[in-house]
Amino acid sequence: MATLQSLAFSPALSHTTHQPRSLLGIASRIVHQSSGSSFNGQRLCLSRSRFATDIQNKKMSRLCIMMVQPKIQFIQGTDEQTIPDVKLTKSRDGTNGMAIFRFDQPSVFDSSGEVGDITGFYMIDEEGVLTSVDVNAKFVNGKPAGIEAKYIMRTPRDWDRFMRFMERYANSNGLQFVKS
């Protein structure tokens, strides 16, 4: 729907008559009948009544921003309380990297019998979820002692996204970076 609206407001893409109109104090143009799309040559038809109701609905709606506390989970819905030791590696050319998380006596072992099995490694923040299935449990004398999880970043964009998560996670948990 956003694509259709942005095409409707673009004077370069529309080839029919326009009527200037004010929308929330911003001068805009509304396409009455159709406009040609530069993407595939097909005609776009927008009815006036549908477009007008969309505008009215947007006036009524309010922007709601939800801030999510950064967290790590091994079982979806169950936050890990143990703070990990994180080691980062990056290739010389900067195109890829890896983060290794080590958890000593993680709290997931206390609740895994009640909640379920470890399904992966989930890093959750306001931008979304970063996931990995490279999770290994360490056992000492038959009892769980730790977890090691690896997160691989294959592009500079993945690296930047991971670093934004880590910055939020570090700020919320009072952590700091120590160069080795």
Disulfide bonds with the S-S distance in Angstrom:
none
